[in-house]
Amino acid sequence: MSITTRELTLLDALMLNIGVMLAAALFVIPGVVISNTGTAWLSALAWLTAGAITWCGAATFSELGARYPQAGGPYVFLGQAYSPLWGFLFGWTLLVVIQPASIAALAIAGMTYVGALTPLSPVITTGGAVALILGLSIWNAAGLRRSAAIQSVLTVVKLVLLTMIVVGFFWYGGDGMDTFRAPFPDATLTRTVAGFGAAVAAALWAFSGWTGVTLVGGELRNPSVTLPRAMSYSVIATTVLALLLTSGVLWALPPIAAFDSQRIVADAATHVFGSVGSLVVTLAVIASCLAAVNGLLFSGARVTYALARDGLFANWAATVNEQKVPGNALLCQGIWASFLTLTGRYEQLFTYVVVAVWLFYMLGAFAVVILRYRHQNDSRPHEVAGYPYIPVIFGTVAWALVLQTLWSHPWDAIIGTSLVLTGIPAFWYWSRRTNRDV
């Protein structure tokens, strides 16, 4: 049995993408952006720049996702544009490192913030994270509507809490125009220009997860309309929220406090509301982590399923249960993410493959150009606006970030590339096995 039901609406797709994008990083990255730019206005510009770049990526991948609205997203269209090996390498990297490491990190982060409400030992924190991962995996295996429902509830909860925080900053934070008028301590032209690129890179990191809805393309209603709208709207909404949150923080805190803070949103909330503010931020982070973990489990399992469906992974992972969802793939992903959680190696693994993430983004951008050239007479369900400029801009930025990572963290990039290349013998093995079975 294969996935054949298209039940996910535009609202479901929006809740999935926003839920994954608005993760715990949003509560930390504003401080990184502020400290790197040196002025409030450049902080805002950094978020807008990152949002524009991400939107270019979303617009580009929308055409690909609408052309191939199948489970697996980039696994499918990278394979179509380049070769099955390139599609497999994306799927392999996402299956082995990107998705499970992200799930593990967010589950631990969520439980760590639960520990701020009631003291938890390291063993209970780790055990709680594993229980969360496995529990949500089982929940998602119980049916598509259940997956979408809990994703929507968790995303709405964190949107409500974030709105309360932002409104509170502007309403009760006092006259923050002093912060907007003046540069921060030690701000110089050289430092500001050099730091702007780092701020944009950090903001781009905060927006990661925007491709999530392409992974569930096989279950979207009217994907040629739903997918592009969901990707575009989610990027715009996340950019606006990040911009408002950063502006609210700067409105609430004096320049010196904003510049020195390591937990800037929590510090601003405590400064304005006291312990109540800290509690609201803690709850918002927990809700953000839960929504992101659920969204990653929900979407990532579709890649595992797609690999198995095509004979490039264990056959049992291609099984669709009575609820018409890939239950075995969900449990496989949950167990592997739980293992990484127990080992504590998830953060280092994800750091290694950052270069691969941007490499796959670049390949996706230029895949649009390749497929249009190769299939000039084919109808296209959706076309990226501003072609070819939008895909080329995004692809160029992605390639620049690959080069920057190679330059600044060469060993991490080498190890990450090696992890991706472990997919080559895996591809060879599964391909030979599939051909032999045929």
Secondary structure, DSSP 4 states (H G I P E B T S, - for coil): -------B-HHHHHHHHHHHHSSGGGGTHHHHHHHHH-SHHHHHHHHHHHHHHHHHHHHHHHHHHHHS-SBTTHHHHHHHHT-HHHHHHHHHHIIIIIHHHHHHHHHHHHHHHHHHHS---HHHHHHHHHHHHHHHHHHHHT-HHHHHHHHHHHHHHHHHHHHHHHHHHHHHS--THHHHHSPPTT--HHHHHHHHHHHHHHHHHHTTTTTHHHHBGGGBSSHHHHHHHHHHHHHHHHHHHHHHHHHHHHHHS-HHHHHH-SSHHHHHHHHHHTHHHHHHHHHHHHHHHHHHHHHHHHHHHHHHHHHHHTTSS-GGGG---TTSS-HHHHHHHHHHHHHHHHHT-HHHHHHHTHHHHHHHHHHHHHHHHHHHHHTTTS--S---TTTTHHHHHHHHHHHHHHHHHHHH-HHHHHHHHHHHHTHHHHHHHHHHHHHHH-
